[in-house]
Amino acid sequence: MIDTPLCPLKVVTSLQEAVWDADIVVNGLPSTETQEVFEEISNYWKERITDPIIISLAKGIEAALEPLPHIITPTQMINRATGVPIENILYLGGPNIASEIYNKEYANARICGAEKWRKPLAKFLRQPHFIVWDNSDLVTHEVMGGLKNVYAIGAGMVAALTKESATSKSVYFAHCTSEMIFITHLLAEEPEKLAGPLLADTYVTLLKGRNAWYGQMLAKGELNRDMGENISGKGMIQGVSAVKAFYELLSQSSLNVLHPEENKPVAPVELCPILKTLYKILITREQSSQAILQALRDENLNDPRERIEIAQSHVFYRPSLLGQPLTSFPLQDKVAI
């Protein structure tokens, strides 16, 4: 949390003093802690006359299964916890590493949200070495930021287990990107608009992100799951909770899609073998990190191109996953296939 950047930063002694009269609040918390902390903050804002602007940097998601399976993002958590209007809550993210931005290496990002605030904030945040674009699609960009963390953990495992084999890493990249494309077609009506930002964010995370590092350390045996997800010197590994959230959501029969070979309805997760394997490694712990290689070598694994072709048929779009009304998409897509 920071006080308004319109004046010099002041030393604060508590959360209450930091936020109670701030014009702009920046959320750098993991998604797993955002709800609880902002519920506390809401107690300090009861007498405010004007609502603050909140910029969230969090790239995690949580899952809710009732009344329909759907994703809960950090900006939604903040809105529900504080009552601050959603038009005052924005998401800032992009393909970058925080320490490199601090060192003034060239980078770009997007600030997403209502036009009233995103355009002036993009201009305010823009620096010669840090280009900030703006976009109206708040929730989808948040979700994509969480999705790439899922597959970054697997990429780290593959790198460690194959001693940095470029060929093995490229095989993994082909399969994980095809799964991400498939999932974006479930989440977005125009998923092609997300392809560039998602792949760029994935790429930088695989190169130097904490989630890929975490996968490497697990595969090398230098970390284990009993150590938790908050790692000293690295912070919260948000990809672990994201694996659980995406798996649970995409396992719901209400989201069934038609299996291309078996010609029968299956939960979407059945078309995402990498996600299934990561769930068994990280959440149920019924498999070791070696299982990620077996998933790549499975003779029954579909050609990644075929998964992309299936996704591009546009019959899988499920707006309810992002909390959109069911009436916003064609009748034929409302029926579980």
VEXDREN-573636 format. One record per residue (C-alpha): y, z, x. Coordinates in Angstrom, 2 decimals, padded with zeros to 5 digits, m for minus. Example, Ala and Ser with C-alpha at 12.3 -4.5 7.8 and 13.67 -1.06 7.14 Angstrom:
<atoms>
+---------+---------+---------+
!      py !      pz !      px !
+---------+---------+---------+
! m004.50 !  007.80 !  012.30 !
! m001.06 !  007.14 !  013.67 !
+---------+---------+---------+
</atoms>
This chain:
<atoms>
+---------+---------+---------+
!      py !      pz !      px !
+---------+---------+---------+
!  000.00 !  000.00 !  000.00 !
!  003.50 ! m000.76 !  001.30 !
!  006.94 ! m000.09 ! m000.04 !
!  009.15 ! m003.03 ! m000.96 !
!  009.61 ! m005.38 !  002.01 !
!  013.21 ! m005.96 !  000.94 !
!  014.25 ! m002.91 !  002.97 !
!  012.94 ! m001.28 !  006.18 !
!  009.57 !  000.41 !  005.79 !
!  009.70 !  004.17 !  005.59 !
!  007.13 !  006.69 !  006.72 !
!  005.18 !  007.99 !  003.73 !
!  003.17 !  011.16 !  003.44 !
!  001.12 !  010.40 !  000.37 !
! m000.03 !  007.70 ! m001.99 !
!  002.36 !  008.97 ! m004.64 !
!  005.41 !  008.72 ! m002.41 !
!  004.35 !  005.28 ! m001.22 !
!  004.09 !  003.66 ! m004.63 !
!  006.07 !  005.60 ! m007.24 !
!  009.29 !  003.55 ! m006.99 !
!  008.07 !  000.54 ! m004.97 !
!  009.24 ! m002.86 ! m006.16 !
!  006.29 ! m004.60 ! m004.49 !
!  002.86 ! m003.06 ! m003.87 !
!  000.25 ! m004.80 ! m001.72 !
! m003.41 ! m004.03 ! m002.44 !
! m005.54 ! m004.18 !  000.68 !
! m008.40 ! m002.13 ! m000.77 !
! m011.97 ! m003.39 ! m001.15 !
! m012.85 ! m004.39 ! m004.70 !
! m015.24 ! m001.45 ! m004.89 !
! m012.33 !  001.00 ! m004.56 !
! m009.53 ! m000.85 ! m006.34 !
! m010.17 !  000.43 ! m009.86 !
! m010.34 !  004.10 ! m008.89 !
! m007.24 !  004.06 ! m006.69 !
! m005.09 !  002.19 ! m009.20 !
! m006.15 !  004.55 ! m011.97 !
! m004.66 !  007.30 ! m009.81 !
! m001.56 !  005.22 ! m009.13 !
! m001.06 !  004.65 ! m012.87 !
! m000.37 !  008.39 ! m013.23 !
!  002.66 !  008.00 ! m010.97 !
!  004.06 !  005.07 ! m012.94 !
!  004.17 !  006.62 ! m016.41 !
!  007.93 !  007.10 ! m016.31 !
!  008.79 !  003.75 ! m014.70 !
!  011.25 !  001.58 ! m016.60 !
!  010.33 ! m001.67 ! m014.85 !
!  006.91 ! m002.87 ! m013.73 !
!  006.27 ! m003.47 ! m010.02 !
!  004.97 ! m006.69 ! m008.56 !
!  001.47 ! m006.27 ! m007.14 !
! m000.02 ! m008.62 ! m004.54 !
! m003.77 ! m008.22 ! m004.07 !
! m005.50 ! m009.28 ! m000.86 !
! m008.98 ! m008.16 ! m002.01 !
! m011.79 ! m010.73 ! m001.83 !
! m014.56 ! m008.98 ! m003.70 !
! m015.81 ! m009.02 ! m007.27 !
! m017.69 ! m006.74 ! m009.62 !
! m020.03 ! m007.71 ! m012.46 !
! m020.10 ! m006.65 ! m016.11 !
! m022.98 ! m007.65 ! m018.40 !
! m021.56 ! m006.62 ! m021.78 !
! m020.63 ! m007.98 ! m024.26 !
! m021.26 ! m011.18 ! m022.29 !
! m021.98 ! m011.49 ! m018.55 !
! m018.67 ! m011.85 ! m016.75 !
! m016.90 ! m011.28 ! m013.46 !
! m014.25 ! m008.61 ! m012.93 !
! m011.78 ! m009.35 ! m010.15 !
! m009.43 ! m006.95 ! m008.36 !
! m006.35 ! m008.26 ! m010.20 !
! m008.12 ! m007.67 ! m013.51 !
! m009.05 ! m004.15 ! m012.39 !
! m005.42 ! m003.45 ! m011.49 !
! m004.21 ! m004.78 ! m014.84 !
! m006.66 ! m002.61 ! m016.77 !
! m006.07 !  000.50 ! m014.68 !
! m002.27 !  000.42 ! m014.72 !
! m001.19 ! m001.66 ! m017.71 !
!  001.04 ! m003.73 ! m015.41 !
!  001.26 ! m007.20 ! m017.04 !
! m001.03 ! m009.76 ! m015.45 !
!  001.98 ! m012.02 ! m014.77 !
!  003.19 ! m009.34 ! m012.33 !
! m000.11 ! m009.31 ! m010.43 !
! m000.85 ! m011.99 ! m007.84 !
! m003.57 ! m012.85 ! m005.34 !
! m002.84 ! m013.87 ! m001.74 !
! m005.66 ! m015.33 !  000.33 !
! m006.73 ! m018.22 !  002.48 !
! m008.78 ! m019.43 !  005.43 !
! m007.49 ! m017.03 !  008.03 !
! m008.24 ! m013.93 !  010.09 !
! m005.76 ! m011.07 !  009.76 !
! m005.62 ! m010.25 !  013.47 !
! m004.82 ! m013.86 !  014.30 !
! m001.99 ! m013.96 !  011.76 !
! m000.65 ! m010.78 !  013.38 !
! m000.73 ! m012.61 !  016.73 !
!  001.28 ! m015.44 !  015.11 !
! m001.43 ! m018.06 !  015.35 !
! m000.79 ! m020.92 !  012.90 !
! m002.33 ! m020.23 !  009.49 !
! m001.95 ! m020.98 !  005.80 !
! m002.67 ! m019.18 !  002.56 !
! m002.16 ! m019.47 ! m001.19 !
! m000.44 ! m017.05 ! m003.48 !
! m001.81 ! m017.40 ! m006.99 !
! m000.45 ! m016.17 ! m010.30 !
!  002.38 ! m016.65 ! m012.76 !
!  005.07 ! m019.15 ! m011.77 !
!  007.86 ! m016.60 ! m012.27 !
!  006.79 ! m014.66 ! m009.17 !
!  004.47 ! m016.86 ! m007.13 !
!  007.08 ! m019.47 ! m006.19 !
!  009.78 ! m017.07 ! m004.92 !
!  007.14 ! m014.93 ! m003.20 !
!  005.61 ! m017.98 ! m001.49 !
!  009.06 ! m018.83 ! m000.16 !
!  009.69 ! m015.22 !  000.89 !
!  006.37 ! m014.87 !  002.73 !
!  006.50 ! m018.25 !  004.46 !
!  007.01 ! m018.16 !  008.22 !
!  006.95 ! m020.92 !  010.86 !
!  003.42 ! m019.85 !  011.81 !
!  002.28 ! m018.83 !  008.30 !
!  002.54 ! m021.44 !  005.57 !
!  002.13 ! m020.12 !  002.03 !
!  001.42 ! m022.47 ! m000.88 !
!  001.37 ! m021.42 ! m004.52 !
! m001.15 ! m022.02 ! m007.31 !
! m001.48 ! m020.94 ! m010.94 !
! m005.26 ! m020.38 ! m010.90 !
! m005.35 ! m016.66 ! m010.15 !
! m008.84 ! m015.50 ! m011.09 !
! m010.80 ! m018.51 ! m009.84 !
! m009.29 ! m018.27 ! m006.36 !
! m010.13 ! m014.57 ! m006.25 !
! m013.73 ! m015.30 ! m007.20 !
! m014.05 ! m018.04 ! m004.56 !
! m012.79 ! m015.57 ! m001.98 !
! m015.67 ! m013.28 ! m002.92 !
! m018.28 ! m016.03 ! m003.10 !
! m017.93 ! m017.18 !  000.50 !
! m018.59 ! m013.61 !  001.71 !
! m022.06 ! m013.79 !  000.13 !
! m023.14 ! m016.75 !  002.21 !
! m021.34 ! m015.62 !  005.36 !
! m023.81 ! m012.73 !  005.71 !
! m026.73 ! m015.16 !  005.60 !
! m025.05 ! m017.41 !  008.14 !
! m024.77 ! m014.51 !  010.55 !
! m028.47 ! m013.76 !  010.12 !
! m029.44 ! m017.36 !  010.80 !
! m027.24 ! m017.48 !  013.91 !
! m028.83 ! m014.33 !  015.35 !
! m032.41 ! m015.21 !  014.44 !
! m032.22 ! m018.73 !  015.90 !
! m030.19 ! m017.73 !  018.99 !
! m027.18 ! m019.70 !  017.77 !
! m029.12 ! m022.90 !  017.11 !
! m026.57 ! m025.49 !  015.98 !
! m029.27 ! m027.37 !  014.07 !
! m030.49 ! m024.32 !  012.16 !
! m026.95 ! m023.26 !  011.33 !
! m026.16 ! m026.73 !  009.99 !
! m029.29 ! m026.66 !  007.80 !
! m028.17 ! m023.32 !  006.41 !
! m024.63 ! m024.62 !  005.89 !
! m025.93 ! m027.57 !  003.86 !
! m027.96 ! m025.31 !  001.57 !
! m025.35 ! m022.58 !  001.15 !
! m022.53 ! m025.01 !  000.41 !
! m024.67 ! m026.77 ! m002.21 !
! m025.28 ! m023.39 ! m003.89 !
! m021.56 ! m022.58 ! m003.78 !
! m020.73 ! m025.95 ! m005.33 !
! m023.33 ! m025.31 ! m008.04 !
! m021.83 ! m021.88 ! m008.78 !
! m018.27 ! m023.23 ! m008.90 !
! m019.41 ! m025.69 ! m011.57 !
! m020.54 ! m022.73 ! m013.64 !
! m017.20 ! m021.01 ! m013.17 !
! m014.57 ! m023.73 ! m013.25 !
! m013.80 ! m026.63 ! m015.57 !
! m012.36 ! m028.63 ! m012.67 !
! m014.37 ! m027.36 ! m009.68 !
! m013.47 ! m030.28 ! m007.46 !
! m010.00 ! m028.76 ! m007.06 !
! m011.59 ! m025.75 ! m005.37 !
! m013.75 ! m027.62 ! m002.86 !
! m011.22 ! m027.76 ! m000.02 !
! m009.97 ! m024.15 ! m000.19 !
! m013.51 ! m022.79 ! m000.65 !
! m015.00 ! m024.70 !  002.29 !
! m012.05 ! m023.85 !  004.55 !
! m012.31 ! m020.15 !  003.71 !
! m016.09 ! m020.28 !  004.22 !
! m015.70 ! m022.01 !  007.58 !
! m013.33 ! m019.44 !  009.07 !
! m015.48 ! m016.59 !  007.76 !
! m018.57 ! m018.04 !  009.41 !
! m016.68 ! m018.41 !  012.68 !
! m015.11 ! m014.98 !  012.96 !
! m015.35 ! m012.98 !  009.74 !
! m016.76 ! m009.47 !  009.40 !
! m019.42 ! m010.55 !  006.88 !
! m020.99 ! m013.05 !  009.28 !
! m020.79 ! m010.41 !  012.03 !
! m022.56 ! m007.96 !  009.74 !
! m025.39 ! m010.43 !  009.11 !
! m025.79 ! m010.92 !  012.84 !
! m025.94 ! m007.19 !  013.53 !
! m028.55 ! m006.67 !  010.79 !
! m030.74 ! m009.46 !  012.13 !
! m030.45 ! m008.12 !  015.69 !
! m031.37 ! m004.63 !  014.55 !
! m028.08 ! m003.17 !  015.79 !
! m027.20 ! m002.12 !  012.24 !
! m029.38 ! m001.24 !  009.27 !
! m028.75 ! m001.01 !  005.55 !
! m028.93 !  002.79 !  005.59 !
! m025.62 !  002.81 !  007.48 !
! m023.84 !  001.62 !  004.34 !
! m021.22 ! m001.09 !  003.98 !
! m018.19 !  000.69 !  005.45 !
! m018.59 !  000.03 !  009.14 !
! m016.45 !  001.80 !  011.74 !
! m014.10 ! m000.63 !  013.44 !
! m014.78 ! m003.37 !  010.86 !
! m014.03 ! m001.83 !  007.49 !
! m015.77 ! m002.60 !  004.21 !
! m018.36 ! m005.42 !  004.20 !
! m017.53 ! m006.80 !  000.76 !
! m020.21 ! m009.47 !  000.85 !
! m022.94 ! m006.94 !  000.06 !
! m021.51 ! m005.91 ! m003.32 !
! m020.71 ! m009.58 ! m004.00 !
! m024.39 ! m010.50 ! m003.49 !
! m025.35 ! m007.91 ! m006.09 !
! m022.66 ! m009.02 ! m008.54 !
! m023.41 ! m012.75 ! m008.35 !
! m027.17 ! m012.20 ! m008.51 !
! m026.94 ! m009.95 ! m011.56 !
! m024.60 ! m012.33 ! m013.37 !
! m026.58 ! m015.47 ! m012.63 !
! m029.87 ! m013.80 ! m013.61 !
! m028.84 ! m013.50 ! m017.26 !
! m030.88 ! m015.56 ! m019.73 !
! m027.76 ! m016.17 ! m021.82 !
! m026.58 ! m018.46 ! m019.02 !
! m029.81 ! m020.47 ! m018.84 !
! m029.66 ! m024.03 ! m017.51 !
! m032.27 ! m026.76 ! m017.45 !
! m034.47 ! m026.77 ! m014.34 !
! m034.39 ! m030.35 ! m012.97 !
! m038.10 ! m030.53 ! m012.09 !
! m039.80 ! m028.09 ! m014.42 !
! m037.76 ! m029.27 ! m017.41 !
! m037.45 ! m025.78 ! m018.86 !
! m034.61 ! m023.27 ! m019.26 !
! m034.11 ! m020.97 ! m016.27 !
! m031.44 ! m018.52 ! m015.20 !
! m028.94 ! m020.17 ! m012.82 !
! m030.04 ! m017.91 ! m009.96 !
! m033.39 ! m019.75 ! m009.92 !
! m031.51 ! m022.74 ! m008.52 !
! m029.93 ! m020.59 ! m005.79 !
! m032.76 ! m019.63 ! m003.37 !
! m030.39 ! m018.43 ! m000.64 !
! m028.66 ! m016.03 ! m003.04 !
! m032.05 ! m014.78 ! m004.27 !
! m033.22 ! m014.14 ! m000.73 !
! m030.03 ! m012.31 !  000.26 !
! m030.46 ! m010.07 ! m002.78 !
! m034.00 ! m009.18 ! m001.68 !
! m032.81 ! m008.46 !  001.87 !
! m029.63 ! m006.54 !  001.12 !
! m030.05 ! m004.95 ! m002.31 !
! m033.71 ! m004.33 ! m003.12 !
! m034.62 ! m004.34 !  000.61 !
! m038.03 ! m005.78 ! m000.16 !
! m037.68 ! m008.39 !  002.59 !
! m036.43 ! m008.38 !  006.18 !
! m033.71 ! m010.60 !  007.60 !
! m036.43 ! m013.04 !  008.71 !
! m036.80 ! m014.05 !  005.07 !
! m033.60 ! m016.07 !  005.29 !
! m035.33 ! m018.51 !  007.65 !
! m038.32 ! m018.76 !  005.33 !
! m035.97 ! m019.68 !  002.50 !
! m034.66 ! m022.57 !  004.60 !
! m038.17 ! m023.72 !  005.54 !
! m039.61 ! m023.53 !  002.03 !
! m041.28 ! m026.88 !  001.38 !
! m040.36 ! m026.64 ! m002.31 !
! m036.65 ! m026.17 ! m001.67 !
! m034.68 ! m028.96 ! m003.32 !
! m032.60 ! m031.36 ! m001.29 !
! m029.09 ! m029.83 ! m001.28 !
! m027.75 ! m033.18 ! m002.47 !
! m029.83 ! m032.89 ! m005.65 !
! m028.33 ! m029.49 ! m006.46 !
! m024.85 ! m030.95 ! m006.10 !
! m025.77 ! m033.90 ! m008.35 !
! m027.04 ! m031.48 ! m010.98 !
! m023.84 ! m029.49 ! m010.81 !
! m021.68 ! m032.59 ! m011.14 !
! m023.22 ! m033.39 ! m014.52 !
! m020.70 ! m030.80 ! m015.89 !
! m023.14 ! m029.37 ! m018.43 !
! m023.21 ! m025.99 ! m016.71 !
! m019.61 ! m024.82 ! m017.18 !
! m019.64 ! m021.29 ! m018.59 !
! m016.03 ! m020.12 ! m019.18 !
! m017.26 ! m016.74 ! m020.43 !
! m018.12 ! m015.86 ! m016.81 !
! m014.41 ! m015.57 ! m016.08 !
! m013.64 ! m013.99 ! m019.43 !
! m012.47 ! m017.23 ! m021.05 !
! m013.05 ! m017.74 ! m024.79 !
! m016.16 ! m019.69 ! m025.78 !
! m014.05 ! m022.01 ! m027.92 !
! m012.45 ! m023.52 ! m024.84 !
! m015.34 ! m025.83 ! m024.01 !
! m017.39 ! m028.45 ! m025.91 !
! m019.91 ! m027.44 ! m028.54 !
! m022.87 ! m028.88 ! m026.69 !
! m022.13 ! m026.61 ! m023.73 !
! m022.28 ! m023.49 ! m025.93 !
! m026.00 ! m023.88 ! m026.44 !
! m028.32 ! m022.37 ! m023.86 !
! m030.21 ! m025.32 ! m022.49 !
+---------+---------+---------+
</atoms>
